[in-house]
């Protein structure tokens, strides 16, 4: 397998999955800060210019959530049996990340971390939504070790976005269930290896 990726939450969710699944893969760094995602070579794999992209033989898969579901189906790991109620709960939480947590926290990064002072309205809007979403996750993790049953690709999808809690101006300790889950997964060697793909950006942030 070949993984085209960068050190972002969407990229890290796939590298964490590959590490947890024990799969062999080759990494190609697509430095989005330098515009590598717009190169003709990457465009031939991904017309949306977005990392990550996974190549598995003749199969080319884009969109991080789709890649996670593909890997779970291919390996039979980190997902309940297809068609069961537990399986669809896992899919629900992957979709929650893809449709809500990721896009909203991405906007929080843009306005609160990278461009503070540009728009008071946008900062308040996305800070409030980030807090709401953390509240949802905290409620979901009440009495649970993982988001959807056993450790699954739903956890792989969500955790890297929480790892940028500092960008979102979130006090992780205000969400104790999330904080405990986050720290426990951060201690896993495969999470640590996946977090450092394709470049080692330093230790995993801790509250």
Z-matrix of the N, CA and C atoms (Angstrom, degrees):
N
C 1 1.455
C 2 1.524 1 109.88
N 3 1.314 2 115.09 1 148.94
C 4 1.463 3 121.04 2 174.41
C 5 1.527 4 108.25 3 -122.61
N 6 1.321 5 114.78 4 130.00
C 7 1.466 6 121.41 5 179.23
C 8 1.514 7 109.23 6 -113.07
N 9 1.321 8 115.99 7 120.55
C 10 1.461 9 123.07 8 175.65
C 11 1.522 10 106.01 9 -101.12
N 12 1.327 11 116.55 10 117.26
C 13 1.465 12 118.19 11 -167.17
C 14 1.511 13 111.67 12 -157.61
N 15 1.340 14 114.17 13 172.55
C 16 1.461 15 121.54 14 173.73
C 17 1.526 16 107.64 15 -144.31
N 18 1.327 17 116.83 16 170.88
C 19 1.474 18 122.32 17 -173.18
C 20 1.525 19 111.04 18 -82.38
N 21 1.325 20 115.26 19 68.02
C 22 1.452 21 122.76 20 177.68
C 23 1.524 22 108.11 21 -126.03
N 24 1.327 23 118.24 22 167.07
C 25 1.467 24 118.38 23 176.94
C 26 1.525 25 113.78 24 -55.63
N 27 1.327 26 117.80 25 -43.03
C 28 1.461 27 119.41 26 -179.47
C 29 1.520 28 112.17 27 -66.24
N 30 1.311 29 116.99 28 -36.69
C 31 1.452 30 119.54 29 176.37
C 32 1.520 31 112.24 30 -69.35
N 33 1.326 32 116.23 31 -42.77
C 34 1.457 33 119.96 32 -175.83
C 35 1.516 34 112.99 33 -67.96
N 36 1.323 35 117.98 34 -29.63
C 37 1.470 36 117.87 35 -179.88
C 38 1.526 37 110.70 36 -61.83
N 39 1.336 38 117.51 37 -34.35
C 40 1.464 39 120.30 38 179.75
C 41 1.523 40 111.11 39 -78.06
N 42 1.313 41 118.42 40 -42.98
C 43 1.469 42 119.09 41 179.32
C 44 1.524 43 111.03 42 -64.79
N 45 1.331 44 117.96 43 -34.62
C 46 1.468 45 120.76 44 174.89
C 47 1.526 46 110.07 45 -63.63
N 48 1.325 47 117.04 46 -43.49
C 49 1.463 48 120.58 47 178.79
C 50 1.523 49 110.88 48 -61.24
N 51 1.318 50 116.69 49 -46.51
C 52 1.467 51 120.29 50 -179.69
C 53 1.522 52 111.24 51 -60.71
N 54 1.333 53 116.15 52 -40.26
C 55 1.463 54 119.51 53 178.93
C 56 1.517 55 111.43 54 -68.51
N 57 1.317 56 117.63 55 -44.47
C 58 1.465 57 120.90 56 179.28
C 59 1.529 58 111.36 57 -63.02
N 60 1.322 59 117.24 58 -34.47
C 61 1.458 60 121.51 59 -178.19
C 62 1.519 61 112.83 60 -82.31
N 63 1.337 62 116.20 61 -8.21
C 64 1.456 63 120.17 62 178.84
C 65 1.512 64 114.11 63 69.48
N 66 1.329 65 117.46 64 30.72
C 67 1.456 66 122.19 65 -177.09
C 68 1.522 67 110.91 66 -91.33
N 69 1.316 68 115.94 67 145.10
C 70 1.456 69 121.28 68 174.67
C 71 1.528 70 109.07 69 -82.52
N 72 1.305 71 116.61 70 133.96
C 73 1.456 72 120.21 71 179.22
C 74 1.513 73 109.91 72 -154.07
N 75 1.308 74 115.22 73 154.41
C 76 1.457 75 123.04 74 176.63
C 77 1.521 76 107.83 75 -106.54
N 78 1.309 77 116.59 76 136.65
C 79 1.460 78 121.15 77 -176.34
C 80 1.525 79 111.04 78 -104.65
N 81 1.322 80 114.88 79 135.06
C 82 1.456 81 121.79 80 172.68
C 83 1.519 82 107.35 81 -120.48
N 84 1.317 83 116.45 82 117.44
C 85 1.465 84 121.26 83 -178.42
C 86 1.521 85 110.01 84 -76.82
N 87 1.332 86 115.52 85 124.71
C 88 1.464 87 122.32 86 175.18
C 89 1.522 88 106.65 87 -112.28
N 90 1.310 89 115.92 88 94.82
C 91 1.469 90 121.49 89 -175.17
C 92 1.532 91 108.88 90 -74.96
N 93 1.327 92 115.13 91 101.45
C 94 1.465 93 118.62 92 -176.06
C 95 1.527 94 111.58 93 -71.56
N 96 1.327 95 117.28 94 -20.10
C 97 1.463 96 120.07 95 175.53
C 98 1.516 97 112.67 96 -69.74
N 99 1.338 98 115.91 97 -25.30
C 100 1.464 99 121.44 98 178.71
C 101 1.524 100 112.16 99 -99.22
N 102 1.336 101 116.94 100 -0.88
C 103 1.454 102 120.48 101 178.05
C 104 1.516 103 114.98 102 84.10
N 105 1.343 104 117.44 103 18.25
C 106 1.470 105 119.53 104 -179.50
C 107 1.520 106 112.34 105 -59.50
N 108 1.324 107 117.11 106 -25.99
C 109 1.471 108 120.16 107 -178.46
C 110 1.521 109 112.44 108 -67.80
N 111 1.326 110 117.19 109 -11.48
C 112 1.466 111 120.97 110 179.59
C 113 1.529 112 112.42 111 -101.48
N 114 1.319 113 117.25 112 5.47
C 115 1.462 114 120.21 113 -178.85
C 116 1.524 115 110.28 114 -70.83
N 117 1.335 116 117.25 115 150.87
C 118 1.473 117 119.85 116 178.59
C 119 1.529 118 112.92 117 -57.85
N 120 1.330 119 117.53 118 -36.98
C 121 1.458 120 120.10 119 -179.04
C 122 1.530 121 111.10 120 -63.91
N 123 1.338 122 116.72 121 -44.27
C 124 1.459 123 118.82 122 179.90
C 125 1.527 124 110.47 123 -72.10
N 126 1.322 125 116.86 124 -35.69
C 127 1.468 126 120.67 125 178.41
C 128 1.528 127 110.90 126 -60.03
N 129 1.322 128 117.33 127 -31.71
C 130 1.460 129 120.26 128 179.47
C 131 1.525 130 111.76 129 -66.54
N 132 1.339 131 116.84 130 -20.58
C 133 1.463 132 121.55 131 178.04
C 134 1.525 133 112.24 132 -99.45
N 135 1.316 134 116.74 133 -30.43
C 136 1.459 135 120.71 134 -171.19
C 137 1.520 136 109.65 135 -144.53
N 138 1.322 137 116.81 136 101.08
C 139 1.465 138 120.21 137 -176.54
C 140 1.526 139 112.03 138 -72.48
N 141 1.338 140 116.91 139 -8.90
C 142 1.470 141 120.66 140 178.77
C 143 1.523 142 112.52 141 -91.42
N 144 1.327 143 118.34 142 -3.25
C 145 1.464 144 123.17 143 176.84
C 146 1.535 145 112.56 144 59.86
N 147 1.314 146 118.08 145 31.47
C 148 1.464 147 120.43 146 -177.01
C 149 1.523 148 110.41 147 -124.91
N 150 1.343 149 115.91 148 133.36
C 151 1.462 150 118.94 149 172.43
C 152 1.524 151 108.40 150 -83.94
N 153 1.351 152 116.92 151 156.42
C 154 1.462 153 128.56 152 2.66
C 155 1.525 154 111.37 153 -94.30
N 156 1.325 155 114.24 154 164.40
C 157 1.455 156 123.02 155 170.25
C 158 1.522 157 107.79 156 -128.79
N 159 1.324 158 116.71 157 136.19
C 160 1.457 159 122.08 158 176.79
C 161 1.516 160 108.66 159 -115.73
N 162 1.329 161 115.97 160 131.53
C 163 1.462 162 121.90 161 174.83
C 164 1.523 163 107.25 162 -114.01
N 165 1.322 164 115.63 163 123.01
C 166 1.461 165 122.27 164 179.47
C 167 1.523 166 107.53 165 -129.36
N 168 1.337 167 115.75 166 92.25
C 169 1.461 168 119.75 167 -173.70
C 170 1.509 169 110.68 168 64.78
N 171 1.323 170 116.93 169 -122.45
C 172 1.465 171 121.15 170 178.95
C 173 1.525 172 112.77 171 -86.35
N 174 1.327 173 116.48 172 -5.54
C 175 1.470 174 120.96 173 -177.28
C 176 1.526 175 110.09 174 -90.70
N 177 1.314 176 115.85 175 122.93
C 178 1.465 177 121.67 176 174.46
C 179 1.523 178 107.32 177 -113.91
N 180 1.329 179 116.24 178 124.16
C 181 1.466 180 120.36 179 -175.71
C 182 1.519 181 109.08 180 -125.05
N 183 1.328 182 115.29 181 128.00
C 184 1.456 183 123.03 182 173.57
C 185 1.523 184 109.14 183 -112.37
N 186 1.315 185 115.92 184 169.30
C 187 1.463 186 124.94 185 -176.82
C 188 1.539 187 109.76 186 75.38
N 189 1.305 188 114.57 187 116.03
C 190 1.466 189 120.76 188 -172.15
C 191 1.524 190 113.04 189 -58.99
N 192 1.318 191 117.89 190 -39.20
C 193 1.458 192 119.84 191 179.48
C 194 1.518 193 111.52 192 -64.95
N 195 1.338 194 116.62 193 -41.15
C 196 1.461 195 120.86 194 178.01
C 197 1.524 196 110.17 195 -64.08
N 198 1.321 197 116.92 196 -38.95
C 199 1.467 198 120.42 197 178.81
C 200 1.527 199 110.34 198 -63.03
N 201 1.325 200 117.03 199 -43.12
C 202 1.463 201 120.00 200 178.83
C 203 1.525 202 111.27 201 -60.60
N 204 1.323 203 117.12 202 -45.15
C 205 1.459 204 120.51 203 -179.76
C 206 1.527 205 110.83 204 -66.59
N 207 1.317 206 117.18 205 -36.29
C 208 1.465 207 121.19 206 176.23
C 209 1.521 208 110.63 207 -62.32
N 210 1.319 209 116.74 208 -47.81
C 211 1.467 210 120.34 209 -178.09
C 212 1.523 211 111.19 210 -64.54
N 213 1.330 212 116.60 211 -39.72
C 214 1.465 213 119.85 212 178.29
C 215 1.528 214 110.53 213 -62.74
N 216 1.348 215 116.79 214 -42.62
C 217 1.462 216 120.46 215 179.84
C 218 1.525 217 111.37 216 -68.99
N 219 1.315 218 116.64 217 -38.18
C 220 1.472 219 121.31 218 -177.74
C 221 1.529 220 111.45 219 -66.95
N 222 1.329 221 116.23 220 -41.11
C 223 1.461 222 120.40 221 -173.26
C 224 1.522 223 113.47 222 -97.13
N 225 1.334 224 116.92 223 -20.19
C 226 1.457 225 119.42 224 -173.31
C 227 1.517 226 113.12 225 72.55
N 228 1.327 227 115.98 226 20.03
C 229 1.459 228 120.95 227 -177.96
C 230 1.534 229 110.85 228 -113.28
N 231 1.328 230 114.43 229 149.93
C 232 1.467 231 123.05 230 170.23
C 233 1.525 232 112.99 231 58.58
N 234 1.326 233 115.81 232 36.15
C 235 1.464 234 122.23 233 173.48
C 236 1.519 235 108.21 234 -158.27
N 237 1.326 236 118.00 235 138.93
C 238 1.461 237 120.12 236 174.37
C 239 1.523 238 110.94 237 -64.91
N 240 1.318 239 116.85 238 166.15
C 241 1.462 240 121.69 239 179.91
C 242 1.525 241 110.43 240 -57.21
N 243 1.328 242 115.49 241 137.21
C 244 1.457 243 120.90 242 -177.41
C 245 1.529 244 111.10 243 -57.73
N 246 1.321 245 114.90 244 137.11
C 247 1.453 246 120.73 245 175.46
C 248 1.512 247 115.15 246 90.02
N 249 1.329 248 117.21 247 -13.69
C 250 1.456 249 119.76 248 178.59
C 251 1.523 250 109.63 249 -77.04
N 252 1.324 251 115.43 250 163.62
C 253 1.468 252 119.67 251 176.35
C 254 1.519 253 110.58 252 -60.14
N 255 1.324 254 116.12 253 -37.56
C 256 1.469 255 120.19 254 -179.73
C 257 1.532 256 111.29 255 -65.63
N 258 1.332 257 115.53 256 -36.23
C 259 1.469 258 119.25 257 177.91
C 260 1.527 259 110.55 258 -61.54
N 261 1.317 260 116.57 259 -46.29
C 262 1.467 261 119.10 260 -176.64
C 263 1.522 262 111.58 261 -71.53
N 264 1.328 263 117.56 262 -27.74
C 265 1.468 264 119.17 263 172.73
C 266 1.519 265 110.15 264 -65.14
N 267 1.324 266 116.95 265 -41.89
C 268 1.458 267 120.60 266 176.77
C 269 1.523 268 110.65 267 -60.79
N 270 1.349 269 117.15 268 -45.62
C 271 1.464 270 120.60 269 178.67
C 272 1.532 271 110.44 270 -61.64
N 273 1.327 272 116.41 271 -39.83
C 274 1.467 273 120.92 272 179.01
C 275 1.529 274 111.09 273 -55.14
N 276 1.333 275 116.58 274 -44.21
C 277 1.461 276 119.34 275 -176.36
C 278 1.524 277 112.73 276 -77.82
N 279 1.324 278 117.50 277 -27.62
C 280 1.466 279 119.15 278 169.97
C 281 1.527 280 109.24 279 -63.92
N 282 1.330 281 116.68 280 -43.86
C 283 1.463 282 120.40 281 179.31
C 284 1.535 283 111.95 282 -66.67
N 285 1.336 284 116.20 283 -34.87
C 286 1.471 285 120.13 284 175.96
C 287 1.523 286 110.03 285 -59.41
N 288 1.303 287 115.97 286 -41.64
C 289 1.459 288 118.68 287 178.15
C 290 1.521 289 110.66 288 -67.73
N 291 1.318 290 116.87 289 -46.27
C 292 1.458 291 120.58 290 -175.35
C 293 1.530 292 112.24 291 -66.81
N 294 1.332 293 115.59 292 -38.27
C 295 1.458 294 119.13 293 -174.68
C 296 1.512 295 115.40 294 -91.92
N 297 1.331 296 116.99 295 -20.96
C 298 1.454 297 120.14 296 -175.12
C 299 1.511 298 114.03 297 -127.00
N 300 1.323 299 116.42 298 -65.91
C 301 1.466 300 119.92 299 -173.28
C 302 1.525 301 112.14 300 -57.65
N 303 1.322 302 117.34 301 -50.07
C 304 1.457 303 120.04 302 -178.00
C 305 1.518 304 113.39 303 -62.94
N 306 1.340 305 118.26 304 -54.85
C 307 1.465 306 118.72 305 -179.14
C 308 1.530 307 113.90 306 -60.27
N 309 1.321 308 117.27 307 -41.26
C 310 1.462 309 119.72 308 -178.09
C 311 1.525 310 111.72 309 -70.74
N 312 1.335 311 116.77 310 -42.35
C 313 1.465 312 118.64 311 178.64
C 314 1.524 313 110.66 312 -69.86
N 315 1.325 314 116.67 313 -31.10
C 316 1.459 315 119.02 314 174.59
C 317 1.523 316 111.75 315 -61.36
N 318 1.316 317 116.99 316 -40.00
C 319 1.465 318 120.38 317 175.73
C 320 1.530 319 111.13 318 -68.15
N 321 1.335 320 116.52 319 -36.04
C 322 1.467 321 119.51 320 175.23
C 323 1.521 322 110.20 321 -60.98
N 324 1.326 323 117.46 322 -42.53
C 325 1.467 324 120.62 323 176.60
C 326 1.529 325 110.44 324 -57.98
N 327 1.330 326 115.65 325 -45.30
C 328 1.462 327 120.50 326 -175.13
C 329 1.529 328 111.61 327 -62.40
N 330 1.334 329 116.10 328 -46.76
C 331 1.460 330 118.85 329 -173.85
C 332 1.523 331 113.88 330 -90.31
N 333 1.317 332 118.13 331 -33.55
C 334 1.465 333 120.46 332 -175.12
C 335 1.517 334 113.23 333 -89.94
N 336 1.338 335 116.74 334 -32.30
C 337 1.469 336 120.30 335 -175.48
C 338 1.523 337 112.69 336 -103.14
N 339 1.325 338 116.55 337 -51.29
C 340 1.455 339 119.65 338 -172.91
C 341 1.526 340 113.78 339 -88.16
N 342 1.337 341 117.40 340 -27.85
C 343 1.467 342 120.13 341 -175.95
C 344 1.527 343 112.12 342 -135.17
N 345 1.334 344 118.17 343 51.38
C 346 1.463 345 118.79 344 -179.88
C 347 1.530 346 111.14 345 -65.11
N 348 1.323 347 114.65 346 146.61
C 349 1.461 348 119.27 347 177.96
C 350 1.514 349 114.57 348 86.98
N 351 1.341 350 117.48 349 -2.47
C 352 1.464 351 119.92 350 -179.52
C 353 1.525 352 111.95 351 -81.17
N 354 1.334 353 116.02 352 -35.07
C 355 1.465 354 119.47 353 -176.08
C 356 1.520 355 109.19 354 -153.91
N 357 1.318 356 116.54 355 108.35
C 358 1.461 357 120.12 356 177.50
C 359 1.530 358 110.71 357 -61.14
N 360 1.334 359 116.23 358 -39.47
C 361 1.461 360 119.84 359 -179.35
C 362 1.528 361 110.93 360 -61.52
N 363 1.331 362 116.75 361 -48.56
C 364 1.459 363 120.48 362 -177.97
C 365 1.528 364 110.87 363 -64.32
N 366 1.322 365 117.10 364 -40.22
C 367 1.460 366 119.46 365 179.06
C 368 1.530 367 110.84 366 -61.66
N 369 1.326 368 116.64 367 -45.78
C 370 1.462 369 120.19 368 179.45
C 371 1.525 370 110.94 369 -65.85
N 372 1.318 371 116.36 370 -41.57
C 373 1.464 372 121.61 371 -178.35
C 374 1.523 373 111.66 372 -59.99
N 375 1.320 374 116.78 373 -50.85
C 376 1.456 375 119.47 374 -174.20
C 377 1.524 376 112.61 375 -82.44
N 378 1.322 377 118.10 376 -24.58
C 379 1.462 378 119.38 377 171.75
C 380 1.522 379 109.85 378 -66.67
N 381 1.327 380 116.72 379 -42.94
C 382 1.460 381 121.23 380 178.67
C 383 1.520 382 111.19 381 -63.09
N 384 1.321 383 116.92 382 -43.12
C 385 1.463 384 119.81 383 -179.83
C 386 1.523 385 111.55 384 -68.43
N 387 1.330 386 117.00 385 -36.84
C 388 1.464 387 119.67 386 175.52
C 389 1.521 388 110.48 387 -60.32
N 390 1.324 389 116.60 388 -44.83
C 391 1.466 390 120.29 389 179.28
C 392 1.527 391 111.07 390 -63.26
N 393 1.320 392 116.51 391 -39.32
C 394 1.466 393 119.68 392 178.42
C 395 1.519 394 111.17 393 -62.52
N 396 1.325 395 116.50 394 -45.25
C 397 1.459 396 120.95 395 -178.38
C 398 1.527 397 111.63 396 -66.77
N 399 1.315 398 117.16 397 -38.83
C 400 1.464 399 119.37 398 174.70
C 401 1.531 400 110.51 399 -62.41
N 402 1.322 401 116.13 400 -35.37
C 403 1.458 402 119.69 401 176.50
C 404 1.514 403 112.05 402 -64.40
N 405 1.334 404 116.45 403 -39.94
C 406 1.465 405 121.01 404 176.93
C 407 1.525 406 110.25 405 -61.89
N 408 1.338 407 116.43 406 -47.02
C 409 1.458 408 120.60 407 -179.84
C 410 1.521 409 111.36 408 -64.79
N 411 1.324 410 116.37 409 -39.71
C 412 1.467 411 119.60 410 178.30
C 413 1.524 412 111.38 411 -61.88
N 414 1.339 413 116.25 412 -40.57
C 415 1.463 414 120.69 413 177.43
C 416 1.523 415 110.62 414 -65.90
N 417 1.316 416 117.41 415 -41.87
C 418 1.456 417 121.18 416 -179.86
C 419 1.534 418 111.49 417 -62.04
N 420 1.317 419 116.99 418 -36.65
C 421 1.462 420 121.29 419 -176.25
C 422 1.531 421 112.99 420 -84.65
N 423 1.305 422 117.33 421 -0.16
C 424 1.464 423 120.17 422 177.94
C 425 1.532 424 109.46 423 -64.77
N 426 1.324 425 116.29 424 116.98
C 427 1.453 426 120.93 425 -179.68
C 428 1.512 427 114.54 426 75.39
N 429 1.348 428 117.70 427 10.02
C 430 1.463 429 121.87 428 -179.87
C 431 1.519 430 110.32 429 -124.48
N 432 1.329 431 115.01 430 143.95
C 433 1.458 432 119.66 431 176.34
C 434 1.524 433 111.35 432 -81.85
N 435 1.342 434 116.27 433 -28.39
C 436 1.460 435 120.95 434 -177.84
C 437 1.520 436 109.17 435 -139.39
N 438 1.315 437 115.64 436 169.43
C 439 1.455 438 120.31 437 -172.73
C 440 1.524 439 111.99 438 -67.77
N 441 1.334 440 116.95 439 -38.49
C 442 1.467 441 120.35 440 -175.09
C 443 1.525 442 109.41 441 -141.00
N 444 1.313 443 116.40 442 85.49
C 445 1.460 444 120.20 443 -179.58
C 446 1.509 445 111.38 444 72.52
N 447 1.336 446 116.86 445 -131.11
C 448 1.460 447 120.88 446 176.86
C 449 1.526 448 109.85 447 -73.27
N 450 1.315 449 115.92 448 171.61
C 451 1.459 450 120.60 449 175.69
C 452 1.525 451 109.33 450 -51.58
N 453 1.333 452 115.99 451 129.15
C 454 1.465 453 119.84 452 -174.07
C 455 1.520 454 110.74 453 -145.65
N 456 1.335 455 114.15 454 176.85
C 457 1.460 456 119.00 455 177.46
C 458 1.520 457 111.89 456 -63.68
N 459 1.328 458 118.67 457 -17.72
C 460 1.467 459 119.95 458 173.49
C 461 1.526 460 110.40 459 -63.98
N 462 1.324 461 117.19 460 -41.00
C 463 1.462 462 120.39 461 175.77
C 464 1.527 463 110.58 462 -65.12
N 465 1.349 464 116.20 463 -41.21
C 466 1.465 465 119.55 464 179.03
C 467 1.531 466 111.03 465 -61.53
N 468 1.330 467 116.69 466 -34.81
C 469 1.466 468 121.07 467 -178.92
C 470 1.519 469 111.77 468 -70.00
N 471 1.318 470 116.37 469 -41.57
C 472 1.467 471 121.55 470 -170.89
C 473 1.527 472 112.68 471 -84.82
N 474 1.311 473 116.84 472 -41.92
C 475 1.473 474 120.86 473 -171.10
C 476 1.530 475 114.05 474 -54.70
N 477 1.341 476 120.46 475 -45.80
C 478 1.466 477 118.64 476 -177.68
C 479 1.517 478 114.22 477 -61.62
N 480 1.341 479 117.23 478 -29.13
C 481 1.463 480 118.96 479 176.49
C 482 1.527 481 110.68 480 -71.54
N 483 1.316 482 116.97 481 -36.43
C 484 1.469 483 119.81 482 176.12
C 485 1.533 484 110.49 483 -67.09
N 486 1.327 485 116.98 484 -28.65
C 487 1.470 486 119.67 485 -179.01
C 488 1.519 487 112.56 486 -64.61
N 489 1.320 488 117.65 487 -11.12
C 490 1.463 489 120.94 488 175.60
C 491 1.532 490 111.31 489 -106.52
N 492 1.322 491 114.94 490 34.36
C 493 1.467 492 119.23 491 179.80
C 494 1.521 493 111.87 492 -57.90
N 495 1.336 494 117.64 493 -30.06
C 496 1.475 495 119.99 494 179.24
C 497 1.526 496 110.77 495 -66.72
N 498 1.340 497 118.21 496 -38.21
C 499 1.458 498 121.74 497 177.45
C 500 1.528 499 110.36 498 -61.86
N 501 1.325 500 115.92 499 -31.63
C 502 1.467 501 122.34 500 -174.69
C 503 1.529 502 112.52 501 -89.91
N 504 1.335 503 117.04 502 -0.71
C 505 1.472 504 122.90 503 -177.45
C 506 1.532 505 110.72 504 58.13
N 507 1.323 506 115.07 505 40.63
C 508 1.461 507 122.12 506 -179.56
C 509 1.522 508 109.50 507 -102.68
N 510 1.325 509 116.09 508 131.31
C 511 1.460 510 121.76 509 170.37
C 512 1.524 511 106.83 510 -85.95
N 513 1.320 512 116.34 511 102.50
C 514 1.461 513 119.69 512 -174.38
C 515 1.524 514 112.08 513 -63.11
N 516 1.318 515 116.94 514 -28.47
C 517 1.463 516 119.86 515 179.57
C 518 1.524 517 112.96 516 -69.04
N 519 1.327 518 116.67 517 -14.02
C 520 1.465 519 119.98 518 175.36
C 521 1.529 520 111.43 519 -75.25
N 522 1.330 521 116.47 520 -8.94
C 523 1.463 522 122.84 521 179.27
C 524 1.528 523 107.43 522 -126.32
N 525 1.336 524 117.69 523 76.99
C 526 1.468 525 120.87 524 -168.35
C 527 1.515 526 114.83 525 -60.14
N 528 1.324 527 117.90 526 -34.93
C 529 1.466 528 118.87 527 178.83
C 530 1.524 529 110.99 528 -67.13
N 531 1.331 530 115.91 529 -39.71
C 532 1.459 531 120.29 530 176.79
C 533 1.525 532 110.16 531 -66.25
N 534 1.320 533 116.64 532 -43.87
C 535 1.459 534 120.57 533 -177.88
C 536 1.525 535 111.18 534 -61.14
N 537 1.326 536 117.31 535 -42.05
C 538 1.462 537 120.51 536 -179.21
C 539 1.528 538 110.43 537 -66.68
N 540 1.325 539 116.62 538 -46.21
C 541 1.468 540 122.32 539 177.63
C 542 1.523 541 110.82 540 -59.92
N 543 1.310 542 116.42 541 -45.64
C 544 1.460 543 121.86 542 -178.78
C 545 1.526 544 111.02 543 -60.48
N 546 1.323 545 116.93 544 -48.62
C 547 1.461 546 120.90 545 -177.67
C 548 1.531 547 111.11 546 -65.74
N 549 1.317 548 116.74 547 -38.39
C 550 1.464 549 120.37 548 -179.01
C 551 1.526 550 110.56 549 -64.77
N 552 1.324 551 117.16 550 -42.71
C 553 1.457 552 119.61 551 178.72
C 554 1.524 553 111.60 552 -72.31
N 555 1.316 554 117.09 553 -33.94
C 556 1.467 555 120.54 554 178.29
C 557 1.519 556 112.08 555 -62.56
N 558 1.326 557 117.13 556 -23.56
C 559 1.463 558 121.32 557 -179.71
C 560 1.529 559 112.48 558 -81.10
N 561 1.326 560 117.85 559 -10.43
C 562 1.457 561 120.55 560 -179.04
C 563 1.533 562 109.98 561 -74.74
N 564 1.330 563 118.25 562 130.29
C 565 1.469 564 120.44 563 -178.68
C 566 1.525 565 113.52 564 -55.72
N 567 1.336 566 118.00 565 -38.57
C 568 1.465 567 119.70 566 -179.13
C 569 1.526 568 111.56 567 -66.68
N 570 1.326 569 117.99 568 -35.95
C 571 1.465 570 120.65 569 175.15
C 572 1.526 571 109.71 570 -63.94
N 573 1.321 572 116.67 571 -41.52
C 574 1.454 573 119.65 572 -179.78
C 575 1.522 574 111.68 573 -65.34
N 576 1.333 575 116.80 574 -40.14
C 577 1.468 576 119.53 575 177.52
C 578 1.521 577 110.63 576 -67.42
N 579 1.324 578 117.07 577 -44.56
C 580 1.456 579 120.22 578 -179.51
C 581 1.512 580 113.25 579 -64.98
N 582 1.325 581 116.06 580 -33.26
C 583 1.466 582 120.73 581 179.16
C 584 1.531 583 110.79 582 -64.52
N 585 1.321 584 117.32 583 -29.47
C 586 1.466 585 122.16 584 -175.86
C 587 1.529 586 113.17 585 -88.98
N 588 1.330 587 118.11 586 9.25
C 589 1.471 588 123.04 587 178.72
C 590 1.525 589 109.34 588 -99.06
N 591 1.342 590 119.52 589 135.61
C 592 1.466 591 128.04 590 -2.14
C 593 1.518 592 114.00 591 -87.83
N 594 1.331 593 117.93 592 -9.66
C 595 1.470 594 121.27 593 176.45
C 596 1.509 595 108.61 594 -130.89
N 597 1.316 596 116.08 595 148.10
C 598 1.453 597 121.47 596 179.57
C 599 1.526 598 108.70 597 -79.84
N 600 1.334 599 115.75 598 109.95
C 601 1.466 600 121.26 599 -178.51
C 602 1.517 601 111.82 600 -94.49
N 603 1.320 602 117.67 601 11.66
C 604 1.463 603 120.41 602 179.95
C 605 1.516 604 111.37 603 104.25
N 606 1.313 605 116.20 604 -177.43
C 607 1.473 606 120.30 605 -176.98
C 608 1.522 607 112.45 606 -62.83
N 609 1.312 608 115.36 607 153.07
C 610 1.459 609 120.99 608 173.71
C 611 1.528 610 108.72 609 -62.25
N 612 1.330 611 118.51 610 129.34
C 613 1.476 612 120.13 611 -179.81
C 614 1.535 613 110.90 612 -63.07
N 615 1.309 614 115.11 613 138.56
C 616 1.451 615 120.52 614 177.47
C 617 1.523 616 109.35 615 -126.41
N 618 1.359 617 116.60 616 146.20
C 619 1.479 618 118.84 617 -179.24
C 620 1.518 619 111.25 618 -70.52
